[in-house]
Amino acid sequence: MSEQFSVSRELFDDVMVPNYAPSAVIPVRGQGSRVWDQQDNEYVDFAGGIAVNCLGHCHPALVGAIQEQSEKIWHLSNVMTNEPALRLAKKLVDSTFAEKVYFANSGAESNEAALKLARRWAIDVHGSDKTQIIAFNQGFHGRTFFTVTVGGQAAYSDGFGPKPGDIVHAEYNDLDSVKALISDKTCAIMIEPLQGEGGIVSPTDEFIKGVRELCDKHNALLIFDEVQTGAGRLGSLYAYMDLGVTPDILTTAKGLGGGFPIGAMLTTTDIAKHLKIGTHGSTYGGNPLACAVSEAVIDVINTPEVLNGVKAKAKIFVDGLQAINTKYNVFKEIRGKGLLIGAVLNDEYQGKAKEFLVAAMAEGVMTLVAGASIVRFAPSLIIPDEDIVEGLARFEKAIAKITS
């Protein structure tokens, strides 16, 4: 039997690399949209593990899938294939524009694969000088050195030495800024169909369609990073479906596994053929455990009941936040789409989003931030309406304390 010892927040400081600063709260179990800590304090989960736990905690379909698969086979290298991976790929292909799927373990890995594929495609088809990648300021695409450089936040990419080259950044929702950068040497534009970390910013119709047109004009691929917006988060299976714009490559992770690590890159047959045997790979990508869980996720969320439910729950959530704001006047805007919601703090509370998060935790509700001045909410897609009401009541208590 393994040695037993006390596990506390202090142990983190003793044994963990200090790149995180976690809360003193250590959750030990969850059920649905409720979580309990070591002291058995209960929390309503409006954070969802940063938009990951799309079916809450311990959903019976996911528990059943992992239990069943855990007694069959856990891991195979990609020297072979496996049934869950093929079933999941078929369901993703059947439900989207895509014809081919590549599995990874995370959003960053999926984006890394997408960027490598875009460069490979451009060089193969158009020549060695077509390598420019355009992305957007305040964008976020992961923490590998390639993806963090493409992400438009210098705080995450500076300080590690020379960066991958030929990557430039435009302004989100500013089509002229894209026009100023794009040329026939551009191989791809990578964009979030709603900026997440950058502030829960939705694209205008003119902008997102204009980006697609510019890609077509200059023979560049359009990559949609749907790591956060996908898997039902905005009320459609993938966000592109509501925008009237189809990407050439789409990446997905977070909610795709409902809490189990998995990512995927989706694309067309014509583009996919440029990742020939040996050009890219992943030891764990497409492993049977992850794919079995993800298949169960897709089976549950890709239904009219759940996707329409997201839109209905979002209205309850936004209406509740606006009612709170009528009383306390702390937000200048509530924005977002579906169950990815940002409450933008007004001038009096600029830079204090973390204070709201900490105060909310003390009242028994888990929230997120998106930058220093936005409180972010990304709850389960099937959170019961009564949990939304209860969580917002606790959140209002936190605001009352901050403003008193």
C-alpha positions in Angstrom: 0.0 0.0 0.0 1.3 3.5 -0.8 2.4 5.8 1.9 -0.3 8.0 3.4 0.4 11.6 4.2 -1.5 14.9 4.5 -2.3 16.6 1.2 -2.6 20.3 1.6 -2.2 23.5 -0.4 1.2 23.9 1.3 2.4 20.6 -0.3 2.0 22.3 -3.7 4.7 24.9 -2.8 7.0 22.1 -1.6 6.7 19.8 -4.6 5.3 21.6 -7.7 7.0 23.9 -10.2 5.7 27.4 -9.3 4.1 28.3 -12.6 0.6 28.1 -11.1 -0.8 29.8 -8.0 -3.8 27.6 -7.2 -6.5 28.4 -4.7 -6.4 27.1 -1.2 -9.5 25.0 -2.1 -8.7 21.4 -3.0 -11.8 19.8 -4.6 -12.1 16.0 -4.0 -15.3 15.0 -5.6 -18.0 16.3 -8.0 -21.5 15.4 -9.1 -23.2 17.2 -11.9 -22.5 20.9 -11.4 -21.6 20.7 -7.7 -18.2 20.1 -6.3 -17.0 19.4 -2.7 -13.6 20.2 -1.2 -11.6 18.4 1.5 -13.6 20.0 4.2 -16.9 19.0 2.5 -17.7 22.6 1.5 -20.0 22.6 -1.5 -19.5 24.8 -4.6 -21.6 25.4 -7.7 -19.3 24.9 -10.7 -19.5 27.8 -13.2 -15.9 27.2 -14.4 -16.1 23.7 -15.8 -12.4 23.2 -15.6 -12.0 26.2 -18.1 -14.8 25.0 -20.5 -13.8 21.4 -20.3 -16.4 19.6 -18.1 -19.1 20.0 -20.7 -21.3 17.4 -19.0 -20.4 18.3 -15.5 -18.8 15.9 -13.1 -19.2 12.1 -13.2 -21.8 12.0 -15.9 -23.1 8.4 -16.0 -22.5 8.1 -19.8 -18.9 9.1 -19.4 -18.3 7.0 -16.2 -19.8 4.0 -18.1 -17.7 4.5 -21.1 -14.4 4.7 -19.2 -15.3 1.8 -17.0 -16.2 -0.4 -19.9 -13.1 0.6 -22.0 -10.8 0.3 -19.0 -11.5 -3.4 -18.8 -10.8 -3.9 -22.6 -7.6 -2.1 -23.7 -6.0 1.1 -22.5 -3.3 1.9 -25.0 -2.0 1.0 -28.4 0.6 2.8 -30.4 -0.4 4.2 -33.8 1.5 1.3 -35.3 -2.1 -0.1 -34.9 -5.5 1.5 -34.7 -8.4 0.9 -32.4 -12.2 0.7 -32.5 -13.0 3.8 -30.3 -10.8 6.0 -32.3 -12.3 5.0 -35.6 -15.9 5.3 -34.3 -15.2 8.7 -32.9 -13.5 9.9 -36.1 -16.5 8.7 -38.1 -18.9 10.6 -35.9 -16.9 13.8 -36.2 -16.6 13.5 -39.9 -20.4 12.7 -40.2 -21.3 15.7 -38.1 -19.0 18.4 -39.6 -17.5 19.7 -42.9 -14.4 17.5 -42.3 -13.4 14.3 -44.2 -10.3 13.4 -42.1 -9.4 13.5 -38.4 -6.1 13.6 -36.6 -6.1 12.9 -32.8 -3.9 14.5 -30.2 -4.1 15.0 -26.4 -4.8 18.7 -26.1 -5.8 21.9 -27.8 -2.2 23.0 -28.1 -1.3 19.7 -29.8 -4.2 20.0 -32.1 -3.2 23.5 -33.1 0.4 22.5 -33.5 -0.7 19.8 -36.0 -2.9 22.3 -37.8 -0.1 24.8 -38.2 2.4 22.2 -39.3 -0.2 20.9 -41.8 -0.9 24.4 -43.2 2.8 25.1 -43.7 3.4 21.6 -45.3 0.4 22.1 -47.6 1.5 25.5 -48.7 5.1 24.5 -49.4 4.0 21.3 -51.2 1.4 23.0 -53.4 2.6 26.6 -53.8 6.3 26.6 -53.0 8.9 27.3 -50.3 8.1 31.0 -49.8 4.5 30.6 -48.9 4.9 30.4 -45.1 3.4 33.4 -43.5 0.8 32.8 -40.7 -1.6 35.5 -39.7 -3.2 35.4 -36.2 -4.7 38.0 -33.9 -3.7 40.1 -31.0 -5.1 38.8 -27.8 -5.6 35.4 -29.4 -4.8 32.2 -27.5 -3.8 28.9 -29.2 -1.8 26.9 -26.6 1.5 26.9 -24.8 3.9 25.0 -27.2 6.5 27.4 -28.6 4.8 27.5 -32.0 1.3 27.9 -30.7 2.2 30.5 -28.1 4.0 32.5 -30.7 0.9 32.4 -33.0 -1.2 33.4 -30.0 -1.2 37.2 -29.8 -0.2 37.7 -26.1 3.4 38.6 -25.6 3.3 37.9 -21.9 3.0 34.2 -22.7 5.6 34.1 -25.5 8.4 36.5 -24.5 11.4 35.5 -22.5 12.1 32.1 -24.1 14.6 33.2 -26.7 14.1 33.4 -30.5 10.6 32.6 -31.7 9.4 30.7 -34.7 9.4 33.1 -37.7 7.0 34.4 -40.3 4.1 34.9 -37.8 2.2 38.2 -37.8 -0.8 39.6 -35.9 -3.8 41.6 -36.9 -6.6 43.1 -34.8 -9.7 41.0 -34.2 -12.8 42.5 -35.8 -10.7 44.8 -37.9 -10.7 43.5 -41.5 -8.4 46.3 -42.8 -5.7 45.1 -40.4 -5.9 41.7 -42.0 -5.8 43.2 -45.5 -2.7 45.1 -44.6 -0.8 41.9 -43.8 -2.1 39.3 -46.2 -0.4 38.4 -49.5 0.1 35.5 -51.8 2.9 34.5 -49.3 0.4 33.9 -46.6 -0.2 30.2 -46.0 -2.9 30.4 -43.3 -5.0 32.6 -41.0 -5.6 31.1 -37.5 -8.5 32.5 -35.7 -10.9 31.8 -32.8 -14.5 32.1 -33.9 -15.0 33.8 -30.6 -12.0 35.1 -28.7 -11.8 33.3 -25.3 -8.8 34.2 -23.2 -8.7 37.5 -25.1 -11.9 38.7 -23.5 -15.0 36.7 -24.8 -15.2 38.7 -28.0 -17.6 37.7 -30.8 -16.7 38.3 -34.4 -18.9 40.6 -36.5 -20.5 39.0 -39.5 -18.7 41.2 -41.9 -15.3 40.4 -40.3 -15.5 36.7 -40.2 -16.9 36.4 -43.7 -14.3 38.9 -44.9 -11.5 36.8 -43.4 -12.8 33.7 -45.3 -12.9 35.8 -48.6 -9.3 37.0 -48.1 -8.1 33.5 -47.6 -9.8 32.4 -50.8 -8.3 35.4 -52.7 -4.8 34.6 -51.6 -4.9 30.8 -51.6 -4.4 30.7 -47.8 -6.0 28.2 -45.5 -8.5 29.3 -42.8 -7.9 27.6 -39.5 -10.6 27.8 -36.8 -9.3 27.2 -33.3 -12.5 25.8 -31.7 -10.7 24.4 -28.7 -12.9 26.5 -26.4 -15.9 27.3 -28.7 -16.5 23.8 -29.9 -18.2 20.7 -28.5 -21.5 22.5 -28.1 -20.2 25.4 -26.0 -21.9 28.1 -28.1 -25.1 26.2 -28.8 -24.1 24.5 -32.0 -21.8 21.5 -32.2 -19.1 23.8 -33.6 -19.2 27.6 -33.8 -18.5 27.8 -37.5 -22.0 26.2 -38.1 -23.7 29.4 -36.9 -21.4 31.8 -38.7 -22.0 31.0 -42.4 -18.3 30.4 -42.7 -16.5 27.0 -43.2 -12.8 26.7 -42.3 -10.3 24.5 -44.1 -9.0 23.1 -40.8 -10.7 23.0 -37.4 -9.2 22.2 -34.0 -11.1 20.9 -31.1 -10.2 19.8 -27.5 -11.4 20.9 -24.0 -15.1 19.8 -24.0 -14.4 17.1 -26.6 -13.3 14.7 -23.8 -15.6 16.0 -21.1 -12.6 16.1 -18.7 -10.5 13.3 -20.2 -7.5 14.7 -22.2 -8.1 14.5 -26.0 -7.8 16.9 -28.9 -8.5 16.6 -32.6 -7.7 18.3 -35.9 -10.4 18.1 -38.6 -9.8 18.9 -42.3 -10.5 17.8 -45.8 -9.1 14.9 -47.7 -7.2 17.1 -50.1 -5.4 19.0 -47.4 -4.9 16.0 -45.1 -2.9 14.1 -47.7 0.1 16.4 -47.0 0.6 14.9 -43.6 2.2 11.8 -45.2 3.3 8.8 -43.2 6.0 9.9 -40.7 5.5 13.7 -41.0 3.7 14.1 -37.7 2.6 11.9 -34.8 1.6 11.4 -31.2 2.2 8.6 -28.8 -1.0 8.9 -26.9 -3.1 10.6 -29.6 -6.2 8.6 -30.4 -5.8 6.2 -27.5 -8.7 3.9 -26.8 -9.6 5.3 -23.3 -9.8 8.9 -24.5 -11.7 8.1 -27.6 -14.2 5.9 -25.8 -15.0 8.8 -23.4 -15.1 11.3 -26.2 -17.5 9.2 -28.3 -19.8 9.2 -25.3 -19.5 13.0 -25.0 -20.4 13.4 -28.7 -23.4 11.0 -28.4 -24.8 13.1 -25.5 -24.1 16.7 -26.7 -24.8 16.3 -30.4 -28.5 16.3 -29.9 -31.1 19.0 -30.4 -32.1 18.7 -26.8 -28.7 19.6 -25.4 -27.7 22.1 -28.1 -31.0 24.0 -27.8 -30.7 23.7 -24.1 -27.4 25.6 -24.1 -29.2 28.6 -25.7 -32.0 28.4 -23.2 -29.7 28.1 -20.2 -27.5 31.0 -21.6 -30.6 33.3 -21.5 -31.3 32.4 -17.8 -27.6 33.0 -17.0 -27.4 36.4 -18.8 -30.7 37.6 -17.5 -29.5 36.7 -14.0 -26.2 38.6 -14.4 -28.1 41.6 -15.7 -30.5 41.6 -12.8 -27.5 41.5 -10.4 -25.9 44.4 -12.3 -29.1 46.4 -12.0 -28.6 46.3 -8.2 -24.8 46.7 -7.9 -23.6 48.4 -11.2 -20.3 46.6 -11.5 -20.4 45.4 -15.1 -20.3 47.6 -18.2 -21.2 44.7 -20.5 -22.3 41.1 -20.5 -21.0 39.4 -23.6 -20.4 36.1 -25.2 -22.5 33.4 -26.8 -24.1 30.2 -25.5 -22.4 29.1 -22.2 -19.2 31.0 -22.7 -20.1 34.3 -21.0 -18.0 37.3 -20.0 -19.0 39.9 -17.5 -16.9 43.0 -18.2 -16.1 45.0 -15.1 -16.8 48.8 -15.4 -14.2 51.5 -14.9 -14.5 51.5 -11.1 -13.5 47.8 -10.9 -11.0 47.6 -13.7 -8.2 45.1 -13.1 -10.1 43.4 -10.2 -11.5 40.3 -11.9 -9.4 38.0 -9.7 -11.0 39.7 -6.6 -14.4 38.7 -7.9 -13.2 35.1 -8.5 -11.8 34.8 -4.9 -14.9 36.4 -3.4 -17.2 34.1 -5.4 -15.2 31.0 -4.2 -15.6 32.1 -0.6 -19.4 32.2 -1.2 -19.4 28.7 -2.8 -19.3 29.3 -6.5 -16.4 28.6 -8.9 -15.9 31.2 -11.7 -13.1 32.1 -14.1 -11.4 35.3 -15.5 -10.5 36.3 -19.0 -7.9 38.9 -18.5 -7.7 41.2 -15.6 -11.1 42.9 -16.0 -13.5 40.1 -17.2 -15.3 37.5 -15.1 -15.8 34.4 -17.3 -18.4 31.7 -16.9 -18.2 28.3 -18.7 -20.4 25.9 -16.9 -21.6 22.5 -17.9 -23.8 22.5 -21.0 -26.4 20.5 -19.1 -26.2 22.5 -15.8 -29.7 22.3 -14.1 -31.6 25.6 -14.2 -31.8 25.5 -10.4 -28.0 25.3 -10.2 -27.7 28.4 -12.3 -30.1 30.2 -10.0 -28.3 29.0 -6.9 -24.8 29.8 -8.3 -25.9 33.3 -9.3 -27.4 33.9 -5.8 -24.0 33.0 -4.3 -22.2 35.2 -6.9 -24.5 38.1 -5.9 -23.5 37.6 -2.2 -19.8 37.9 -3.3 -20.6 41.1 -5.2 -22.4 42.6 -2.3 -19.3 42.1 -0.1 -17.0 43.6 -2.7 -19.2 46.7 -3.2 -20.1 47.2 0.5 
